[in-house]
Amino acid sequence: MTLEYKRFPKVEYEKRWERAGKLIADNGLDALLITEANNYTYFSGGHRDFSFSRPTVMVLPKKGEPVVMVHDFFDASQHRESWVEDIRPYTSISGFPVELLKSVCGDLGINAGKIGAELGREQRLGMSYNDFVKITEELPNVEFIDASDILWELRMIKSAAEIDCLRKACEISSRAFEKCFQNVRPGMTEKEAAKILYDATVEEGGASVWVVSNSGPYNYESGFLLHPGSYTLEKGNLLWFDTGCQHNGYSSDFSRMAAICHFSDEQKKMYEIVDGITQKCVEAIKPGIKASDLSQLCNIEFEKAGIKDIWGKGDCSSPQSNKAHRIGHGIGMATTEPPHIALFDHTEIKAGMVITIEPTVATNYGHFNIESDVLVTEDGYEVLSIASRELIKLR
């Protein structure tokens, strides 16, 4: 078997199946029905149909290896990419063939019982609603239960192999930031500056690159994140980039800032306040603390800094950017995933999680956000976003 198309060794997936099986049993279920793209890749190593017309479906039982049902157009590629041995093709392109799923459930001995599905928090079914309804009708003795908590409990804790991919994605973005700020000049447009960052990321090996930016003039009533526009970078502007890329399917997501020619005392002071509060929150990260505790700490630090009127109420940021309702989030196969670093999320932070910290202040003289990507270790944290946090002055 060639390893050319394999994301990770088979043992990585065997561990995932084993962890999933324990949670399936602990929650009184018999299996998981996996249809969403990232969940499918997480448990198999393969890819789902990119057009939504030919759903790829996995049944993961509490004991034993999973079974995959895939359109025969993708049968060969699934065998190359996936570590699942039992892959059963179908030919229909008019909806998922429920009879095939019934056959699989029969072979696994779960034509009756409880099956967890992607029905809840930040999950999506990778098939049409009508197909799912038909499944529930054709399997009347099966109760489909929301399995979102199980799926996130598995995906929030990263393995050593996943952490290595996240670290490399952050290294790529860090090198791209350095190249970008070495080449951006006054007189360029935001779009031209963003293209430098985008191209540098691709040159460094990043995939699925995205860039959002903000420079000036500042109009935060019209929206929070602004995509690169045609505005010309002028002396006294602050150029802010939030960017990310993927390495082997795992994402980076952090921001950096640069001043065009010079920065005012007001800009420098606010930058230092927001950067300092970000660092305080990062330094508080350790196993056992709750996500909401980190958000509350951020609130306290903003109040101590004496800028509550700019910051607004709730999770710390300006009234406009506070609409995000959080100061950070988890990161992994998705750029944004649980846990949320917010007052409403009481998830216990555990070793193996990778989270972002990004308190924000939006003013009429700059958008201040210096995001960090952070790995939670057994005794604290490791910052993965190693790009310089200095407010760079471009000339």
C-alpha positions as CSV (number, residue, x, y, z in Angstrom):
1,M,0.0,0.0,0.0
2,T,1.5,3.4,-1.0
3,L,1.8,6.0,1.7
4,E,2.1,8.9,-0.9
5,Y,-1.5,10.0,-0.3
6,K,-1.9,9.3,3.4
7,R,-2.1,12.2,5.8
8,F,-1.0,10.3,8.8
9,P,0.1,6.7,9.7
10,K,-2.8,4.3,10.3
11,V,-2.1,4.2,14.0
12,E,-3.3,7.8,14.2
13,Y,-6.7,6.8,13.0
14,E,-6.8,3.6,15.0
15,K,-6.4,5.8,18.1
16,R,-9.2,8.1,17.0
17,W,-11.5,5.1,16.4
18,E,-10.6,3.8,19.9
19,R,-11.2,7.1,21.6
20,A,-14.5,7.5,19.7
21,G,-15.6,4.0,20.6
22,K,-15.1,4.7,24.3
23,L,-17.2,7.9,24.1
24,I,-19.8,6.2,22.0
25,A,-20.2,3.5,24.7
26,D,-20.0,6.0,27.6
27,N,-22.9,8.0,26.1
28,G,-25.1,4.9,25.6
29,L,-24.8,4.9,21.8
30,D,-24.1,2.1,19.3
31,A,-22.3,4.1,16.6
32,L,-21.7,7.5,15.0
33,L,-23.0,8.5,11.6
34,I,-20.3,10.7,10.0
35,T,-21.1,12.9,7.0
36,E,-19.6,16.4,7.4
37,A,-16.3,17.0,5.5
38,N,-13.9,17.7,8.4
39,N,-15.3,14.9,10.5
40,Y,-15.1,12.5,7.7
41,T,-11.5,13.4,7.0
42,Y,-10.7,13.3,10.7
43,F,-11.8,9.7,11.1
44,S,-10.7,8.3,7.7
45,G,-8.0,10.4,6.1
46,G,-10.0,10.6,2.9
47,H,-11.9,13.5,1.4
48,R,-15.7,14.0,0.9
49,D,-17.4,14.9,-2.4
50,F,-16.7,18.5,-3.2
51,S,-20.0,19.1,-5.0
52,F,-22.5,17.9,-2.3
53,S,-24.2,15.7,-5.0
54,R,-22.6,12.4,-3.9
55,P,-22.5,12.2,-0.1
56,T,-19.6,10.3,1.5
57,V,-20.9,8.6,4.7
58,M,-19.1,6.7,7.4
59,V,-20.6,4.5,10.2
60,L,-18.2,4.3,13.1
61,P,-19.3,1.6,15.6
62,K,-18.4,1.5,19.3
63,K,-16.3,-1.6,18.6
64,G,-14.3,-2.4,15.5
65,E,-13.3,-0.4,12.4
66,P,-15.6,1.9,10.5
67,V,-17.4,1.3,7.2
68,V,-17.4,4.0,4.4
69,M,-20.0,4.4,1.7
70,V,-18.8,6.5,-1.3
71,H,-19.8,7.2,-4.8
72,D,-17.9,5.0,-7.2
73,F,-16.4,8.1,-8.9
74,F,-14.3,8.6,-5.7
75,D,-13.8,4.9,-4.8
76,A,-10.2,4.7,-6.1
77,S,-9.1,8.0,-4.5
78,Q,-10.7,6.9,-1.1
79,H,-8.7,3.7,-1.2
80,R,-5.5,5.8,-1.8
81,E,-6.2,8.4,0.9
82,S,-8.1,6.5,3.6
83,W,-7.1,3.9,6.1
84,V,-10.6,2.4,6.2
85,E,-10.6,-1.1,4.7
86,D,-14.3,-1.5,4.2
87,I,-15.3,1.0,1.5
88,R,-18.5,0.3,-0.3
89,P,-19.3,2.2,-3.5
90,Y,-22.6,3.3,-4.9
91,T,-23.6,4.7,-8.3
92,S,-26.6,6.9,-7.7
93,I,-26.3,10.7,-8.1
94,S,-29.9,11.5,-7.1
95,G,-29.4,11.4,-3.3
96,F,-27.7,9.1,-0.8
97,P,-28.8,5.4,-1.3
98,V,-30.4,4.6,2.1
99,E,-30.6,0.9,1.3
100,L,-26.8,0.7,1.3
101,L,-26.8,2.3,4.8
102,K,-29.4,-0.2,6.0
103,S,-27.2,-3.0,4.7
104,V,-24.2,-1.6,6.6
105,C,-26.1,-1.2,9.8
106,G,-27.4,-4.7,9.4
107,D,-23.9,-6.1,9.0
108,L,-22.8,-4.1,12.1
109,G,-25.8,-5.3,14.1
110,I,-27.2,-1.8,14.7
111,N,-30.5,-1.8,12.8
112,A,-31.9,-0.9,16.2
113,G,-30.4,1.2,18.9
114,K,-29.0,4.7,19.1
115,I,-26.7,6.4,16.6
116,G,-25.0,9.7,17.1
117,A,-25.2,12.2,14.3
118,E,-24.0,15.8,13.5
119,L,-27.1,17.5,14.7
120,G,-25.9,20.1,17.2
121,R,-23.3,22.7,18.2
122,E,-21.3,23.9,15.2
123,Q,-21.9,20.7,13.2
124,R,-23.5,20.2,9.8
125,L,-24.8,17.1,8.0
126,G,-23.0,16.4,4.8
127,M,-26.1,15.4,3.0
128,S,-29.5,16.9,2.3
129,Y,-32.1,17.3,5.0
130,N,-34.4,15.1,2.9
131,D,-31.9,12.3,2.7
132,F,-31.5,12.4,6.4
133,V,-35.2,12.3,7.0
134,K,-35.4,9.3,4.6
135,I,-32.7,7.5,6.7
136,T,-34.7,8.0,9.9
137,E,-37.8,6.7,8.1
138,E,-36.1,3.6,6.7
139,L,-34.4,2.8,10.0
140,P,-37.5,3.2,12.3
141,N,-35.9,1.3,15.2
142,V,-32.8,3.6,15.3
143,E,-32.9,6.7,17.4
144,F,-30.6,9.4,16.0
145,I,-29.0,11.4,18.8
146,D,-27.0,14.7,18.7
147,A,-23.3,13.7,18.9
148,S,-21.8,17.2,18.6
149,D,-20.3,17.1,22.1
150,I,-18.7,13.8,21.4
151,L,-17.2,15.0,18.1
152,W,-15.8,18.2,19.7
153,E,-14.5,16.4,22.7
154,L,-12.4,14.3,20.3
155,R,-11.4,17.1,17.9
156,M,-10.6,19.7,20.5
157,I,-7.7,17.6,21.9
158,K,-5.0,17.4,19.3
159,S,-2.6,14.6,18.9
160,A,1.2,15.0,18.5
161,A,0.8,14.6,14.7
162,E,-2.0,17.3,14.5
163,I,0.1,19.7,16.7
164,D,3.0,19.3,14.3
165,C,0.8,20.3,11.4
166,L,-0.6,23.3,13.3
167,R,2.9,24.4,14.4
168,K,4.1,24.2,10.7
169,A,1.1,26.2,9.5
170,C,2.0,28.9,12.0
171,E,5.6,28.9,11.0
172,I,4.6,29.4,7.4
173,S,2.4,32.3,8.3
174,S,5.1,33.8,10.5
175,R,7.7,33.7,7.6
176,A,5.1,35.2,5.2
177,F,4.5,38.1,7.6
178,E,8.2,38.8,7.7
179,K,8.5,38.8,3.9
180,C,5.4,40.9,3.5
181,F,6.4,43.7,5.9
182,Q,9.9,43.8,4.2
183,N,8.2,44.6,0.9
184,V,5.1,46.7,1.6
185,R,5.7,50.4,0.8
186,P,3.7,53.6,1.2
187,G,1.6,54.3,-1.9
188,M,0.6,50.7,-2.4
189,T,-3.1,49.7,-2.1
190,E,-4.4,47.4,0.6
191,K,-5.0,44.8,-2.2
192,E,-1.4,45.1,-3.4
193,A,-0.1,44.7,0.2
194,A,-2.4,41.7,0.8
195,K,-1.2,40.1,-2.4
196,I,2.4,40.2,-1.1
197,L,1.3,38.4,2.0
198,Y,-0.8,35.9,0.1
199,D,2.0,35.1,-2.4
200,A,4.6,34.9,0.4
201,T,2.4,32.4,2.2
202,V,2.0,30.2,-0.9
203,E,5.8,30.4,-1.6
204,E,6.4,29.2,2.0
205,G,4.2,26.2,1.4
206,G,0.8,27.3,2.7
207,A,-2.5,26.1,1.3
208,S,-6.0,27.5,1.5
209,V,-4.6,31.0,2.2
210,W,-6.9,33.8,3.4
211,V,-6.2,37.4,4.2
212,V,-8.3,40.2,5.7
213,S,-7.0,43.7,6.3
214,N,-7.7,47.1,7.7
215,S,-5.8,50.3,7.2
216,G,-7.7,53.6,6.8
217,P,-9.7,55.7,6.7
218,Y,-11.4,54.1,9.6
219,N,-15.2,53.6,9.6
220,Y,-16.0,50.9,12.0
221,E,-19.7,51.6,12.0
222,S,-19.9,49.9,8.5
223,G,-18.5,46.6,9.6
224,F,-15.9,44.7,11.6
225,L,-13.6,42.7,9.2
226,L,-12.9,44.4,5.9
227,H,-11.4,42.5,3.0
228,P,-8.4,44.1,1.3
229,G,-9.6,47.2,-0.7
230,S,-8.3,49.8,-3.1
231,Y,-7.4,52.3,-0.4
232,T,-3.9,53.7,-0.8
233,L,-1.6,53.2,2.2
234,E,-0.6,56.6,3.4
235,K,1.7,58.1,6.0
236,G,0.2,57.6,9.5
237,N,-1.9,54.6,8.6
238,L,-1.8,51.4,10.6
239,L,-1.9,48.4,8.4
240,W,-3.5,45.4,10.1
241,F,-3.5,41.9,8.5
242,D,-5.3,38.8,9.9
243,T,-4.3,35.8,7.9
244,G,-4.1,32.0,8.0
245,C,-3.2,29.0,5.9
246,Q,-3.4,25.3,6.0
247,H,-0.6,22.6,6.3
248,N,-1.8,19.1,5.8
249,G,-5.4,20.2,6.5
250,Y,-4.6,22.2,9.8
251,S,-4.9,25.9,10.1
252,S,-3.0,28.9,11.4
253,D,-4.9,32.1,12.2
254,F,-3.2,35.2,13.7
255,S,-2.7,38.9,13.0
256,R,0.1,41.5,12.9
257,M,0.3,45.2,12.4
258,A,2.6,47.8,10.8
259,A,2.7,51.6,10.7
260,I,3.1,53.4,7.5
261,C,6.2,55.7,8.0
262,H,5.3,56.6,11.6
263,F,2.8,56.1,14.3
264,S,1.3,58.6,16.7
265,D,1.7,58.5,20.5
266,E,-2.0,57.6,20.7
267,Q,-1.6,54.7,18.3
268,K,1.5,53.5,20.1
269,K,-0.2,53.6,23.5
270,M,-3.3,51.7,22.4
271,Y,-1.1,49.1,20.6
272,E,0.9,48.5,23.8
273,I,-2.3,48.2,25.9
274,V,-3.9,45.7,23.6
275,D,-0.7,43.7,23.1
276,G,0.0,43.7,26.9
277,I,-3.5,42.4,27.7
278,T,-3.2,39.8,25.0
279,Q,0.1,38.6,26.6
280,K,-1.5,38.6,30.1
281,C,-4.2,36.2,28.8
282,V,-1.7,34.0,27.0
283,E,0.4,33.7,30.2
284,A,-2.7,32.6,32.1
285,I,-3.2,29.6,29.9
286,K,-2.8,26.3,31.6
287,P,-4.7,23.0,32.0
288,G,-7.7,23.4,34.4
289,I,-8.5,27.0,33.7
290,K,-11.9,27.6,32.0
291,A,-12.3,29.4,28.7
292,S,-14.6,31.9,30.5
293,D,-11.9,32.5,33.1
294,L,-9.6,33.8,30.4
295,S,-12.3,36.1,29.0
296,Q,-13.0,37.4,32.5
297,L,-9.3,38.1,33.0
298,C,-9.3,40.0,29.8
299,N,-12.2,42.1,31.1
300,I,-10.4,42.9,34.3
301,E,-7.2,43.9,32.5
302,F,-9.1,46.3,30.1
303,E,-10.8,47.9,33.1
304,K,-7.5,48.3,34.9
305,A,-6.1,49.9,31.7
306,G,-8.8,52.6,32.0
307,I,-10.3,52.3,28.5
308,K,-13.7,50.8,29.4
309,D,-15.6,53.4,27.5
310,I,-13.7,52.4,24.3
311,W,-14.0,48.8,25.2
312,G,-17.7,48.5,25.7
313,K,-19.6,45.8,27.6
314,G,-19.2,42.0,27.7
315,D,-16.2,40.3,26.2
316,C,-13.4,42.8,25.9
317,S,-13.2,44.8,22.7
318,S,-14.7,48.0,21.3
319,P,-18.5,48.3,21.0
320,Q,-18.3,47.4,17.3
321,S,-15.9,44.5,17.4
322,N,-17.6,43.2,20.6
323,K,-20.2,41.7,18.2
324,A,-17.8,38.8,17.9
325,H,-18.8,38.0,21.6
326,R,-15.4,36.4,22.3
327,I,-11.7,37.1,22.6
328,G,-10.5,33.9,21.1
329,H,-11.4,30.4,19.8
330,G,-10.2,26.9,19.1
331,I,-8.3,26.1,16.0
332,G,-7.6,22.9,14.2
333,M,-9.0,21.5,10.9
334,A,-11.3,24.5,11.0
335,T,-10.0,28.0,11.3
336,T,-12.6,28.6,14.1
337,E,-13.9,25.8,16.3
338,P,-14.7,25.2,19.9
339,P,-13.8,26.1,22.6
340,H,-14.7,29.8,22.5
341,I,-12.7,32.1,24.8
342,A,-15.8,33.9,25.9
343,L,-17.9,34.5,29.0
344,F,-20.5,32.0,27.9
345,D,-18.2,29.1,27.3
346,H,-17.1,27.3,30.5
347,T,-15.1,24.5,28.7
348,E,-12.2,23.4,30.8
349,I,-8.9,24.1,29.0
350,K,-6.9,20.9,28.6
351,A,-3.5,19.9,27.4
352,G,-3.5,19.3,23.6
353,M,-6.0,22.1,22.8
354,V,-4.8,24.9,20.4
355,I,-6.6,28.2,20.9
356,T,-6.3,31.8,19.8
357,I,-6.3,34.9,22.0
358,E,-7.3,38.1,20.3
359,P,-8.8,40.9,22.3
360,T,-9.6,43.8,20.0
361,V,-10.1,47.5,20.2
362,A,-11.4,49.4,17.1
363,T,-10.9,53.2,17.1
364,N,-11.0,55.9,14.5
365,Y,-7.2,55.9,14.5
366,G,-6.6,52.2,14.1
367,H,-7.8,48.6,14.5
368,F,-5.8,47.0,17.4
369,N,-5.7,43.2,17.4
370,I,-2.4,41.2,17.9
371,E,-3.7,37.6,17.8
372,S,-1.7,34.6,19.2
373,D,-2.1,30.9,18.4
374,V,-1.3,29.0,21.5
375,L,-0.9,25.3,22.3
376,V,-1.9,24.2,25.8
377,T,0.8,22.0,27.2
378,E,0.8,19.8,30.3
379,D,2.2,22.6,32.5
380,G,1.3,25.7,30.6
381,Y,1.4,26.9,27.1
382,E,3.5,27.3,23.9
383,V,3.0,30.2,21.5
384,L,2.9,28.8,17.9
385,S,2.5,32.2,16.2
386,I,6.2,33.1,16.4
387,A,6.1,36.1,14.1
388,S,7.4,39.3,15.7
389,R,4.8,41.2,17.8
390,E,6.6,44.5,17.3
391,L,4.6,47.4,15.8
392,I,6.8,47.6,12.6
393,K,7.4,50.9,11.0
394,L,7.4,50.7,7.2
395,R,9.3,53.3,5.2
